[in-house]
Amino acid sequence: MKRRLTIARALINEPEVLLLDEPTTGLDPQARHVLWDRLYRLKQRGVTLVLTTHYMDEAEQLCDRLVVMDKARIVAEGSPRALIEQYSTREVAEFRFPVGVQESLDGQLDGLADRIERLPDRVLLYAEDGEAVAVAAHDRGLRPETVLVRRSTLEDVFLRLTGRSLAD
């Protein structure tokens, strides 16, 4: 409720420039989407929004231009779409294998995607056509427990540019 009140107080004067630091932290999903709608409408009316956020879906929804920072340095800048096109692929196929199978794949995924990222719990295959990757993996006899094909996001870009390990 304090977060909601702070945001309402900032919006009441109809500012020309609005500085927001992690505006949706602590908000439930409904309140977050209401705030996104309000900020989007302000942006359409010509209000300049400057925000910091760790929520890449928020940046993708609200930002026309953004910078990705790592260790206090700008590592990339541009529109959300341009950053995704530059640092990722159109789609990502996420494969989850039964316990022990992922460690024994030994090159069976090679050549299926533009980039392959092995995580402890899943394998990410970055490609222009995620469904084609899933079919090709099946044709090679691979049987993941689950396959999720999704479009690339700013989170994929952020993690590629800054790494997946926790910063100090």
Backbone as JSON Lines, residues from 0, in Angstrom:
{"i":0,"aa":"M","n":[0.83,-1.2,0.0],"ca":[0.0,0.0,0.0],"c":[0.87,1.25,0.0]}
{"i":1,"aa":"K","n":[2.01,1.19,0.71],"ca":[2.91,2.34,0.7],"c":[3.43,2.6,-0.71]}
{"i":2,"aa":"R","n":[3.76,1.52,-1.42],"ca":[4.26,1.65,-2.8],"c":[3.19,2.3,-3.67]}
{"i":3,"aa":"R","n":[1.96,1.85,-3.54],"ca":[0.86,2.42,-4.33],"c":[0.67,3.9,-4.03]}
{"i":4,"aa":"L","n":[0.74,4.26,-2.75],"ca":[0.58,5.66,-2.36],"c":[1.71,6.52,-2.91]}
{"i":5,"aa":"T","n":[2.93,6.03,-2.85],"ca":[4.08,6.77,-3.37],"c":[3.92,7.03,-4.87]}
{"i":6,"aa":"I","n":[3.48,6.02,-5.59],"ca":[3.29,6.18,-7.04],"c":[2.15,7.15,-7.33]}
{"i":7,"aa":"A","n":[1.06,7.02,-6.62],"ca":[-0.07,7.93,-6.82],"c":[0.35,9.37,-6.54]}
{"i":8,"aa":"R","n":[1.12,9.58,-5.49],"ca":[1.58,10.92,-5.14],"c":[2.47,11.49,-6.25]}
{"i":9,"aa":"A","n":[3.29,10.65,-6.85],"ca":[4.17,11.11,-7.93],"c":[3.39,11.49,-9.19]}
{"i":10,"aa":"L","n":[2.25,10.84,-9.4],"ca":[1.47,11.07,-10.62],"c":[0.45,12.2,-10.5]}
{"i":11,"aa":"I","n":[0.12,12.61,-9.3],"ca":[-0.99,13.54,-9.09],"c":[-0.76,14.92,-9.72]}
{"i":12,"aa":"N","n":[0.5,15.35,-9.83],"ca":[0.79,16.68,-10.38],"c":[0.91,16.71,-11.89]}
{"i":13,"aa":"E","n":[0.67,15.6,-12.54],"ca":[0.83,15.48,-13.99],"c":[2.19,16.0,-14.44]}
{"i":14,"aa":"P","n":[3.25,15.31,-14.05],"ca":[4.61,15.76,-14.35],"c":[4.96,15.64,-15.83]}
{"i":15,"aa":"E","n":[5.95,16.43,-16.27],"ca":[6.47,16.32,-17.63],"c":[7.55,15.25,-17.7]}
{"i":16,"aa":"V","n":[8.25,15.07,-16.59],"ca":[9.29,14.05,-16.48],"c":[9.01,13.26,-15.21]}
{"i":17,"aa":"L","n":[9.06,11.95,-15.32],"ca":[8.8,11.1,-14.17],"c":[9.98,10.14,-14.0]}
{"i":18,"aa":"L","n":[10.64,10.22,-12.83],"ca":[11.76,9.35,-12.5],"c":[11.24,8.23,-11.6]}
{"i":19,"aa":"L","n":[11.44,7.0,-12.02],"ca":[10.91,5.85,-11.29],"c":[12.03,4.85,-11.01]}
{"i":20,"aa":"D","n":[12.19,4.49,-9.76],"ca":[13.21,3.52,-9.38],"c":[12.49,2.24,-8.95]}
{"i":21,"aa":"E","n":[12.6,1.2,-9.77],"ca":[11.94,-0.08,-9.48],"c":[10.46,0.13,-9.12]}
{"i":22,"aa":"P","n":[9.67,0.72,-10.03],"ca":[8.3,1.13,-9.67],"c":[7.35,0.01,-9.29]}
{"i":23,"aa":"T","n":[7.57,-1.2,-9.76],"ca":[6.59,-2.26,-9.47],"c":[7.06,-3.26,-8.43]}
{"i":24,"aa":"T","n":[8.2,-3.01,-7.8],"ca":[8.66,-3.91,-6.75],"c":[7.63,-3.95,-5.63]}
{"i":25,"aa":"G","n":[7.24,-5.14,-5.24],"ca":[6.29,-5.3,-4.14],"c":[4.84,-5.2,-4.54]}
{"i":26,"aa":"L","n":[4.55,-4.98,-5.82],"ca":[3.16,-4.91,-6.26],"c":[2.68,-6.28,-6.71]}
{"i":27,"aa":"D","n":[1.41,-6.55,-6.48],"ca":[0.84,-7.8,-6.98],"c":[0.63,-7.67,-8.5]}
{"i":28,"aa":"P","n":[0.42,-8.78,-9.2],"ca":[0.32,-8.72,-10.67],"c":[-0.76,-7.77,-11.18]}
{"i":29,"aa":"Q","n":[-1.91,-7.7,-10.52],"ca":[-2.96,-6.79,-10.98],"c":[-2.52,-5.34,-10.87]}
{"i":30,"aa":"A","n":[-1.95,-4.97,-9.72],"ca":[-1.5,-3.59,-9.52],"c":[-0.38,-3.25,-10.48]}
{"i":31,"aa":"R","n":[0.5,-4.21,-10.74],"ca":[1.6,-3.98,-11.67],"c":[1.07,-3.65,-13.06]}
{"i":32,"aa":"H","n":[0.09,-4.41,-13.52],"ca":[-0.45,-4.16,-14.85],"c":[-1.24,-2.85,-14.92]}
{"i":33,"aa":"V","n":[-1.91,-2.49,-13.85],"ca":[-2.61,-1.2,-13.8],"c":[-1.58,-0.07,-13.91]}
{"i":34,"aa":"L","n":[-0.48,-0.21,-13.17],"ca":[0.56,0.82,-13.22],"c":[1.18,0.88,-14.61]}
{"i":35,"aa":"W","n":[1.47,-0.26,-15.21],"ca":[2.02,-0.26,-16.57],"c":[1.09,0.47,-17.53]}
{"i":36,"aa":"D","n":[-0.21,0.22,-17.41],"ca":[-1.18,0.89,-18.27],"c":[-1.13,2.4,-18.07]}
{"i":37,"aa":"R","n":[-1.1,2.82,-16.83],"ca":[-1.06,4.26,-16.51],"c":[0.22,4.89,-17.05]}
{"i":38,"aa":"L","n":[1.35,4.24,-16.85],"ca":[2.62,4.78,-17.35],"c":[2.65,4.81,-18.87]}
{"i":39,"aa":"Y","n":[2.1,3.79,-19.51],"ca":[2.04,3.76,-20.97],"c":[1.2,4.93,-21.5]}
{"i":40,"aa":"R","n":[0.07,5.18,-20.85],"ca":[-0.78,6.3,-21.27],"c":[-0.07,7.65,-21.05]}
{"i":41,"aa":"L","n":[0.67,7.78,-19.95],"ca":[1.44,9.0,-19.73],"c":[2.49,9.18,-20.83]}
{"i":42,"aa":"K","n":[3.15,8.1,-21.19],"ca":[4.15,8.15,-22.26],"c":[3.51,8.59,-23.57]}
{"i":43,"aa":"Q","n":[2.32,8.08,-23.87],"ca":[1.61,8.47,-25.09],"c":[1.26,9.95,-25.1]}
{"i":44,"aa":"R","n":[1.06,10.52,-23.91],"ca":[0.74,11.95,-23.81],"c":[1.98,12.83,-23.83]}
{"i":45,"aa":"G","n":[3.17,12.22,-23.94],"ca":[4.39,12.99,-24.06],"c":[5.19,13.12,-22.77]}
{"i":46,"aa":"V","n":[4.78,12.46,-21.71],"ca":[5.54,12.49,-20.47],"c":[6.8,11.65,-20.66]}
{"i":47,"aa":"T","n":[7.94,12.19,-20.26],"ca":[9.19,11.45,-20.33],"c":[9.31,10.58,-19.09]}
{"i":48,"aa":"L","n":[9.49,9.29,-19.3],"ca":[9.66,8.34,-18.21],"c":[11.11,7.88,-18.19]}
{"i":49,"aa":"V","n":[11.72,7.98,-17.03],"ca":[13.05,7.44,-16.82],"c":[12.92,6.46,-15.68]}
{"i":50,"aa":"L","n":[13.21,5.18,-15.96],"ca":[13.03,4.2,-14.9],"c":[14.19,3.24,-14.83]}
{"i":51,"aa":"T","n":[14.43,2.77,-13.62],"ca":[15.38,1.68,-13.41],"c":[14.54,0.46,-13.03]}
{"i":52,"aa":"T","n":[14.94,-0.68,-13.54],"ca":[14.2,-1.89,-13.22],"c":[15.08,-3.11,-13.46]}
{"i":53,"aa":"H","n":[14.83,-4.13,-12.68],"ca":[15.45,-5.43,-12.92],"c":[14.47,-6.36,-13.61]}
{"i":54,"aa":"Y","n":[13.24,-5.91,-13.81],"ca":[12.21,-6.71,-14.46],"c":[12.25,-6.43,-15.96]}
{"i":55,"aa":"M","n":[12.8,-7.37,-16.69],"ca":[12.98,-7.15,-18.12],"c":[11.64,-7.07,-18.87]}
{"i":56,"aa":"D","n":[10.61,-7.77,-18.38],"ca":[9.31,-7.66,-19.03],"c":[8.77,-6.25,-18.85]}
{"i":57,"aa":"E","n":[9.05,-5.62,-17.73],"ca":[8.64,-4.23,-17.49],"c":[9.35,-3.29,-18.47]}
{"i":58,"aa":"A","n":[10.65,-3.47,-18.63],"ca":[11.41,-2.65,-19.57],"c":[10.89,-2.84,-20.99]}
{"i":59,"aa":"E","n":[10.59,-4.07,-21.34],"ca":[10.1,-4.35,-22.69],"c":[8.74,-3.7,-22.94]}
{"i":60,"aa":"Q","n":[7.9,-3.66,-21.91],"ca":[6.57,-3.05,-22.02],"c":[6.63,-1.53,-22.11]}
{"i":61,"aa":"L","n":[7.51,-0.91,-21.33],"ca":[7.45,0.54,-21.14],"c":[8.5,1.35,-21.88]}
{"i":62,"aa":"C","n":[9.61,0.75,-22.26],"ca":[10.74,1.53,-22.76],"c":[10.8,1.57,-24.28]}
{"i":63,"aa":"D","n":[11.05,2.77,-24.79],"ca":[11.34,2.93,-26.21],"c":[12.83,2.72,-26.45]}
{"i":64,"aa":"R","n":[13.61,3.1,-25.46],"ca":[15.06,2.97,-25.53],"c":[15.54,2.6,-24.14]}
{"i":65,"aa":"L","n":[16.55,1.73,-24.08],"ca":[17.06,1.35,-22.78],"c":[18.53,1.06,-22.86]}
{"i":66,"aa":"V","n":[19.15,1.03,-21.69],"ca":[20.54,0.63,-21.59],"c":[20.6,-0.55,-20.63]}
{"i":67,"aa":"V","n":[21.48,-1.49,-20.96],"ca":[21.76,-2.62,-20.08],"c":[23.08,-2.29,-19.4]}
{"i":68,"aa":"M","n":[23.06,-2.36,-18.08],"ca":[24.27,-2.04,-17.32],"c":[24.77,-3.27,-16.59]}
{"i":69,"aa":"D","n":[26.1,-3.38,-16.5],"ca":[26.74,-4.44,-15.75],"c":[27.94,-3.84,-15.05]}
{"i":70,"aa":"K","n":[27.99,-3.99,-13.73],"ca":[29.09,-3.45,-12.93],"c":[29.29,-1.96,-13.2]}
{"i":71,"aa":"A","n":[28.19,-1.21,-13.21],"ca":[28.17,0.25,-13.36],"c":[28.63,0.72,-14.75]}
{"i":72,"aa":"R","n":[28.63,-0.16,-15.72],"ca":[29.0,0.21,-17.09],"c":[27.88,-0.15,-18.05]}
{"i":73,"aa":"I","n":[27.68,0.69,-19.04],"ca":[26.71,0.4,-20.09],"c":[27.32,-0.64,-21.02]}
{"i":74,"aa":"V","n":[26.64,-1.77,-21.18],"ca":[27.14,-2.83,-22.06],"c":[26.34,-2.93,-23.36]}
{"i":75,"aa":"A","n":[25.15,-2.3,-23.39],"ca":[24.36,-2.29,-24.62],"c":[23.29,-1.22,-24.5]}
{"i":76,"aa":"E","n":[22.87,-0.7,-25.62],"ca":[21.76,0.25,-25.6],"c":[21.0,0.18,-26.92]}
{"i":77,"aa":"G","n":[19.71,0.51,-26.85],"ca":[18.86,0.5,-28.03],"c":[17.43,0.22,-27.64]}
{"i":78,"aa":"S","n":[16.6,0.01,-28.63],"ca":[15.2,-0.34,-28.38],"c":[15.14,-1.8,-27.93]}
{"i":79,"aa":"P","n":[14.09,-2.18,-27.21],"ca":[13.97,-3.59,-26.83],"c":[14.09,-4.53,-28.02]}
{"i":80,"aa":"R","n":[13.38,-4.24,-29.09],"ca":[13.39,-5.11,-30.26],"c":[14.79,-5.18,-30.87]}
{"i":81,"aa":"A","n":[15.46,-4.03,-30.98],"ca":[16.8,-4.01,-31.58],"c":[17.8,-4.8,-30.73]}
{"i":82,"aa":"L","n":[17.7,-4.71,-29.42],"ca":[18.6,-5.46,-28.55],"c":[18.37,-6.96,-28.68]}
{"i":83,"aa":"I","n":[17.11,-7.36,-28.75],"ca":[16.8,-8.78,-28.93],"c":[17.35,-9.27,-30.26]}
{"i":84,"aa":"E","n":[17.15,-8.5,-31.32],"ca":[17.65,-8.89,-32.63],"c":[19.17,-8.96,-32.67]}
{"i":85,"aa":"Q","n":[19.84,-8.07,-31.94],"ca":[21.3,-8.03,-31.96],"c":[21.93,-9.12,-31.11]}
{"i":86,"aa":"Y","n":[21.34,-9.42,-29.94],"ca":[22.0,-10.3,-28.98],"c":[21.33,-11.66,-28.78]}
{"i":87,"aa":"S","n":[20.22,-11.89,-29.45],"ca":[19.55,-13.17,-29.28],"c":[19.03,-13.65,-30.64]}
{"i":88,"aa":"T","n":[18.15,-14.62,-30.6],"ca":[17.51,-15.12,-31.82],"c":[16.01,-14.89,-31.67]}
{"i":89,"aa":"R","n":[15.26,-15.19,-32.7],"ca":[13.82,-14.95,-32.64],"c":[13.14,-15.81,-31.58]}
{"i":90,"aa":"E","n":[13.59,-17.08,-31.45],"ca":[12.96,-18.0,-30.51],"c":[14.0,-18.74,-29.68]}
{"i":91,"aa":"V","n":[13.5,-19.32,-28.58],"ca":[14.31,-20.15,-27.71],"c":[13.52,-21.43,-27.44]}
{"i":92,"aa":"A","n":[14.16,-22.57,-27.63],"ca":[13.56,-23.85,-27.27],"c":[14.21,-24.3,-25.96]}
{"i":93,"aa":"E","n":[13.39,-24.5,-24.95],"ca":[13.88,-24.94,-23.64],"c":[13.58,-26.43,-23.48]}
{"i":94,"aa":"F","n":[14.63,-27.22,-23.33],"ca":[14.49,-28.66,-23.14],"c":[14.82,-29.0,-21.69]}
{"i":95,"aa":"R","n":[13.96,-29.8,-21.07],"ca":[14.24,-30.37,-19.74],"c":[14.3,-31.88,-19.91]}
{"i":96,"aa":"F","n":[15.42,-32.46,-19.48],"ca":[15.63,-33.89,-19.61],"c":[15.49,-34.56,-18.26]}
{"i":97,"aa":"P","n":[15.2,-35.88,-18.25],"ca":[15.2,-36.61,-16.98],"c":[16.56,-36.5,-16.29]}
{"i":98,"aa":"V","n":[16.57,-36.67,-15.0],"ca":[17.81,-36.59,-14.22],"c":[18.86,-37.53,-14.8]}
{"i":99,"aa":"G","n":[20.06,-37.0,-15.01],"ca":[21.17,-37.79,-15.52],"c":[21.29,-37.82,-17.03]}
{"i":100,"aa":"V","n":[20.23,-37.51,-17.76],"ca":[20.28,-37.58,-19.22],"c":[21.05,-36.4,-19.79]}
{"i":101,"aa":"Q","n":[20.82,-35.21,-19.26],"ca":[21.45,-34.01,-19.81],"c":[22.98,-34.13,-19.8]}
{"i":102,"aa":"E","n":[23.51,-34.72,-18.75],"ca":[24.97,-34.86,-18.64],"c":[25.54,-35.84,-19.67]}
{"i":103,"aa":"S","n":[24.71,-36.69,-20.23],"ca":[25.2,-37.71,-21.17],"c":[24.88,-37.38,-22.63]}
{"i":104,"aa":"L","n":[24.49,-36.17,-22.93],"ca":[24.12,-35.82,-24.31],"c":[25.32,-35.78,-25.26]}
{"i":105,"aa":"D","n":[26.49,-35.45,-24.76],"ca":[27.74,-35.51,-25.53],"c":[27.6,-35.13,-27.01]}
{"i":106,"aa":"G","n":[27.29,-33.89,-27.28],"ca":[27.28,-33.4,-28.65],"c":[26.04,-33.69,-29.45]}
{"i":107,"aa":"Q","n":[25.06,-34.37,-28.88],"ca":[23.85,-34.72,-29.64],"c":[23.01,-33.5,-30.03]}
{"i":108,"aa":"L","n":[23.23,-32.36,-29.35],"ca":[22.5,-31.14,-29.68],"c":[23.27,-30.24,-30.64]}
{"i":109,"aa":"D","n":[24.54,-30.57,-30.89],"ca":[25.39,-29.73,-31.74],"c":[24.75,-29.52,-33.1]}
{"i":110,"aa":"G","n":[24.79,-28.28,-33.56],"ca":[24.28,-27.94,-34.88],"c":[22.78,-27.71,-34.95]}
{"i":111,"aa":"L","n":[22.07,-27.94,-33.85],"ca":[20.63,-27.75,-33.88],"c":[20.21,-26.28,-33.78]}
{"i":112,"aa":"A","n":[21.06,-25.45,-33.19],"ca":[20.67,-24.06,-32.92],"c":[21.87,-23.15,-33.12]}
{"i":113,"aa":"D","n":[21.59,-21.86,-33.2],"ca":[22.65,-20.86,-33.34],"c":[23.54,-20.83,-32.1]}
{"i":114,"aa":"R","n":[22.9,-21.04,-30.94],"ca":[23.64,-21.02,-29.67],"c":[22.96,-21.97,-28.71]}
{"i":115,"aa":"I","n":[23.74,-22.72,-27.96],"ca":[23.21,-23.67,-26.98],"c":[23.76,-23.29,-25.62]}
{"i":116,"aa":"E","n":[22.87,-23.19,-24.66],"ca":[23.27,-22.85,-23.29],"c":[22.8,-23.95,-22.36]}
{"i":117,"aa":"R","n":[23.74,-24.58,-21.68],"ca":[23.42,-25.66,-20.76],"c":[23.32,-25.11,-19.34]}
{"i":118,"aa":"L","n":[22.19,-25.27,-18.73],"ca":[21.96,-24.85,-17.35],"c":[21.78,-26.1,-16.5]}
{"i":119,"aa":"P","n":[21.86,-25.98,-15.18],"ca":[21.7,-27.17,-14.34],"c":[20.37,-27.9,-14.53]}
{"i":120,"aa":"D","n":[19.3,-27.15,-14.82],"ca":[17.98,-27.77,-14.89],"c":[17.39,-27.9,-16.3]}
{"i":121,"aa":"R","n":[18.05,-27.29,-17.3],"ca":[17.51,-27.33,-18.66],"c":[18.57,-26.91,-19.66]}
{"i":122,"aa":"V","n":[18.26,-27.11,-20.94],"ca":[19.13,-26.68,-22.03],"c":[18.35,-25.68,-22.87]}
{"i":123,"aa":"L","n":[18.97,-24.53,-23.15],"ca":[18.34,-23.51,-23.97],"c":[18.97,-23.54,-25.36]}
{"i":124,"aa":"L","n":[18.14,-23.66,-26.37],"ca":[18.61,-23.67,-27.75],"c":[18.05,-22.43,-28.44]}
{"i":125,"aa":"Y","n":[18.94,-21.52,-28.81],"ca":[18.57,-20.26,-29.43],"c":[18.57,-20.43,-30.94]}
{"i":126,"aa":"A","n":[17.41,-20.18,-31.56],"ca":[17.27,-20.38,-33.0],"c":[16.17,-19.48,-33.55]}
{"i":127,"aa":"E","n":[16.13,-19.35,-34.84],"ca":[15.06,-18.57,-35.47],"c":[13.73,-19.31,-35.44]}
{"i":128,"aa":"D","n":[13.78,-20.64,-35.47],"ca":[12.56,-21.46,-35.47],"c":[12.69,-22.54,-34.39]}
{"i":129,"aa":"G","n":[12.13,-22.27,-33.23],"ca":[12.21,-23.19,-32.11],"c":[11.5,-24.51,-32.35]}
{"i":130,"aa":"E","n":[10.39,-24.48,-33.07],"ca":[9.66,-25.72,-33.37],"c":[10.51,-26.64,-34.25]}
{"i":131,"aa":"A","n":[11.21,-26.05,-35.22],"ca":[12.09,-26.86,-36.08],"c":[13.21,-27.49,-35.27]}
{"i":132,"aa":"V","n":[13.71,-26.77,-34.27],"ca":[14.75,-27.32,-33.39],"c":[14.19,-28.51,-32.61]}
{"i":133,"aa":"A","n":[12.98,-28.36,-32.1],"ca":[12.36,-29.45,-31.33],"c":[12.16,-30.68,-32.2]}
{"i":134,"aa":"V","n":[11.71,-30.48,-33.43],"ca":[11.51,-31.61,-34.35],"c":[12.84,-32.26,-34.69]}
{"i":135,"aa":"A","n":[13.87,-31.45,-34.96],"ca":[15.18,-32.0,-35.29],"c":[15.76,-32.79,-34.12]}
{"i":136,"aa":"A","n":[15.57,-32.31,-32.91],"ca":[16.05,-33.04,-31.73],"c":[15.32,-34.38,-31.61]}
{"i":137,"aa":"H","n":[14.02,-34.37,-31.85],"ca":[13.23,-35.61,-31.81],"c":[13.72,-36.58,-32.88]}
{"i":138,"aa":"D","n":[14.01,-36.05,-34.07],"ca":[14.51,-36.89,-35.15],"c":[15.86,-37.53,-34.8]}
{"i":139,"aa":"R","n":[16.62,-36.91,-33.93],"ca":[17.9,-37.46,-33.48],"c":[17.73,-38.44,-32.32]}
{"i":140,"aa":"G","n":[16.48,-38.68,-31.95],"ca":[16.2,-39.65,-30.9],"c":[16.21,-39.07,-29.5]}
{"i":141,"aa":"L","n":[16.27,-37.76,-29.39],"ca":[16.27,-37.12,-28.07],"c":[14.84,-37.0,-27.55]}
{"i":142,"aa":"R","n":[14.65,-37.32,-26.29],"ca":[13.31,-37.3,-25.69],"c":[13.32,-36.48,-24.39]}
{"i":143,"aa":"P","n":[13.29,-35.17,-24.51],"ca":[13.21,-34.36,-23.3],"c":[11.88,-34.6,-22.59]}
{"i":144,"aa":"E","n":[11.86,-34.39,-21.27],"ca":[10.6,-34.51,-20.51],"c":[9.63,-33.42,-20.93]}
{"i":145,"aa":"T","n":[10.16,-32.21,-21.13],"ca":[9.33,-31.09,-21.59],"c":[10.11,-30.28,-22.6]}
{"i":146,"aa":"V","n":[9.37,-29.67,-23.51],"ca":[9.92,-28.74,-24.48],"c":[9.03,-27.51,-24.47]}
{"i":147,"aa":"L","n":[9.64,-26.36,-24.28],"ca":[8.92,-25.09,-24.32],"c":[9.57,-24.24,-25.4]}
{"i":148,"aa":"V","n":[8.79,-23.82,-26.38],"ca":[9.28,-22.91,-27.41],"c":[8.67,-21.55,-27.12]}
{"i":149,"aa":"R","n":[9.52,-20.54,-27.01],"ca":[9.05,-19.2,-26.69],"c":[9.85,-18.19,-27.49]}
{"i":150,"aa":"R","n":[9.35,-16.97,-27.57],"ca":[10.11,-15.93,-28.25],"c":[11.21,-15.43,-27.32]}
{"i":151,"aa":"S","n":[12.28,-14.95,-27.89],"ca":[13.36,-14.38,-27.1],"c":[12.88,-13.11,-26.42]}
{"i":152,"aa":"T","n":[13.45,-12.83,-25.25],"ca":[13.04,-11.67,-24.47],"c":[14.26,-10.85,-24.08]}
{"i":153,"aa":"L","n":[13.98,-9.7,-23.48],"ca":[15.07,-8.89,-22.95],"c":[15.81,-9.61,-21.83]}
{"i":154,"aa":"E","n":[15.14,-10.5,-21.14],"ca":[15.83,-11.26,-20.1],"c":[16.93,-12.14,-20.7]}
{"i":155,"aa":"D","n":[16.66,-12.73,-21.87],"ca":[17.69,-13.5,-22.56],"c":[18.88,-12.6,-22.9]}
{"i":156,"aa":"V","n":[18.6,-11.39,-23.38],"ca":[19.64,-10.44,-23.72],"c":[20.43,-10.06,-22.47]}
{"i":157,"aa":"F","n":[19.73,-9.71,-21.4],"ca":[20.39,-9.3,-20.16],"c":[21.31,-10.39,-19.64]}
{"i":158,"aa":"L","n":[20.81,-11.62,-19.6],"ca":[21.62,-12.72,-19.09],"c":[22.81,-13.04,-19.99]}
{"i":159,"aa":"R","n":[22.64,-12.87,-21.28],"ca":[23.78,-13.1,-22.19],"c":[24.85,-12.04,-21.97]}
{"i":160,"aa":"L","n":[24.44,-10.8,-21.77],"ca":[25.4,-9.71,-21.64],"c":[26.05,-9.64,-20.25]}
{"i":161,"aa":"T","n":[25.32,-10.06,-19.23],"ca":[25.84,-9.89,-17.86],"c":[26.21,-11.21,-17.2]}
{"i":162,"aa":"G","n":[25.81,-12.32,-17.78],"ca":[26.1,-13.62,-17.21],"c":[24.98,-14.09,-16.29]}
{"i":163,"aa":"R","n":[25.0,-15.37,-15.98],"ca":[23.96,-15.96,-15.16],"c":[24.33,-16.07,-13.69]}
{"i":164,"aa":"S","n":[25.59,-15.89,-13.36],"ca":[25.99,-16.03,-11.96],"c":[25.67,-14.76,-11.19]}
{"i":165,"aa":"L","n":[25.47,-14.91,-9.89],"ca":[25.16,-13.76,-9.05],"c":[26.37,-12.85,-8.93]}
{"i":166,"aa":"A","n":[26.12,-11.56,-9.01],"ca":[27.2,-10.58,-8.84],"c":[27.49,-10.41,-7.35]}
{"i":167,"aa":"D","n":[28.71,-10.01,-7.04],"ca":[29.08,-9.78,-5.64],"c":[28.31,-8.62,-5.06]}
